[in-house]
């Protein structure tokens, strides 16, 4: 899998101390205000992590939000006839986590997704060609 297709890990994922949230870095507190050294996540942070790093959870959330309607043509997709699309393509992410969050995700039918992806690839190829032409050979 291409490196740009992997979402970046949260900043505290690998270095969190006992009781420190692996997403936000804040300590997970018990109701009495003491640090819960057995916890590694705040409930909200765990949901955010799952929506980004667990494709099944991501797809469920987008399907539920969009109610199975294609964002482009509006047709109703069945559970197997839709595709998850990143509004801003992942190839442009450059390590920014926003590209994997729900506001950048949408439901597209297969035809609309194919058209959108093709148009984006054509635009990137044209930009590369233009850049190559404008650079003088050494």
Secondary structure, 3 states (H helix, E strand, C coil): CCHHHCCCCCCCCCCCCCCECCCCCCECECCCCCECCCCCCCHHHHHHHHHHHCHHHHHHHHHHHHCCECCCCCCECCCCCEEEEECCCHHHCCCCHHHHCHHHEEEEEHHHHHHHHHHHHHHHHHHHHHHHHHCCCC
